[in-house]
Amino acid sequence: MAKRILVVDDAAFMRMMIKNILTKYGYEVVGEAENGAVAVQMYQELRPDLVTMDVTMPEMDGIECVKAILAQDPKANIVMVSAMGQQAMVMEAIQAGAKDFIVKPFQQERILQAIERVLVRN
């Protein structure tokens, strides 16, 4: 059965890029959220196997969203997706409980590698 993934990013084109890569390789994108507040709600409803999470978003940023999701599901698999130069935020996300991070702009292989590594471990 395909692993179910929630894609969270405030940029629609970025969600589409990630979704296209994932579906091409047999993953099922069960939802897309444009900010952390929507992502927390969608996570509760959908219970995906993994979440790709942007760092910088309106309403609730990726770090706060990671904390909120992990508060309701400590086993949640979250992979951060951040732009170059956000290393401090990436470290904060990992400390908050994210399992890996991908730096934008990314190669499709890097996304698949991070997701497979996290899903195999858990």
C-alpha positions in Angstrom: 0.0 0.0 0.0 1.3 3.5 -0.9 2.6 5.6 1.9 0.4 8.6 2.6 2.0 12.0 2.7 0.8 15.5 3.6 2.6 18.4 1.8 2.8 21.7 3.7 4.2 24.8 2.0 2.8 28.3 1.5 3.9 28.3 -2.1 1.4 26.5 -4.4 4.1 25.8 -7.0 6.3 24.2 -4.4 3.5 21.9 -3.2 2.9 21.0 -6.8 6.5 20.2 -7.4 6.8 18.0 -4.3 3.5 16.3 -5.0 4.5 15.5 -8.6 7.8 13.9 -7.5 6.0 11.9 -4.8 3.2 10.6 -6.9 5.6 9.7 -9.7 7.4 7.4 -7.3 4.3 5.7 -5.9 3.5 7.8 -2.8 0.0 9.0 -2.2 -0.3 12.8 -1.4 -3.4 12.8 0.8 -3.5 16.5 1.4 -1.8 19.9 0.9 -1.7 22.7 3.4 -0.7 26.3 2.8 0.2 27.1 6.5 0.9 25.4 9.8 -2.6 26.0 11.2 -4.2 24.2 8.3 -1.6 21.5 8.5 -2.3 20.7 12.1 -6.0 20.3 11.3 -5.3 18.2 8.3 -2.9 16.0 10.2 -5.6 15.2 12.8 -8.1 14.2 10.1 -5.8 12.4 7.7 -3.1 10.8 9.9 -0.5 10.6 7.1 2.6 8.4 7.3 4.8 11.5 6.7 4.6 15.3 6.4 6.9 17.5 4.3 7.0 20.8 6.1 8.1 24.3 4.9 9.8 26.4 7.6 8.6 29.9 6.7 4.9 30.2 6.4 2.1 32.7 7.5 -0.2 32.1 10.5 1.9 29.3 12.0 5.4 28.6 10.9 6.9 25.1 10.4 8.7 25.0 13.8 5.4 25.7 15.7 3.6 23.3 13.5 6.1 20.5 14.1 5.6 21.0 17.9 1.8 21.1 17.5 1.7 17.9 15.4 4.1 16.0 17.7 2.1 17.1 20.8 -0.9 15.1 19.3 1.2 12.3 17.8 4.7 11.8 19.2 5.4 9.2 16.4 4.7 11.7 13.6 7.3 11.6 10.7 8.1 15.2 9.6 10.7 16.2 7.1 11.5 19.9 6.9 11.9 21.7 3.6 13.8 25.0 3.9 15.6 27.5 1.8 19.3 28.0 2.0 20.5 30.1 4.8 18.0 28.9 7.3 20.3 26.5 9.2 19.4 27.8 12.6 15.7 27.2 11.9 16.6 23.7 10.6 18.4 22.9 13.8 15.4 24.2 15.8 13.1 22.0 13.8 15.3 18.9 14.4 15.4 19.7 18.1 11.6 20.1 18.0 11.3 16.6 16.6 11.6 16.8 12.8 13.3 13.6 11.4 15.2 15.1 8.5 15.5 18.2 6.3 15.7 19.1 2.6 17.3 22.3 1.4 15.6 24.3 -1.4 16.3 24.3 -4.2 16.3 20.5 -4.1 17.0 17.6 -6.4 14.2 15.1 -6.7 16.6 12.4 -5.5 17.1 14.3 -2.2 13.4 14.3 -1.5 13.0 10.6 -2.2 16.1 9.8 -0.2 15.0 11.8 2.9 11.4 10.3 2.8 12.5 6.8 2.3 15.1 7.0 5.1 12.5 8.4 7.5 9.8 5.9 6.6 12.2 2.9 6.7 13.4 3.9 10.2 9.8 4.2 11.5 
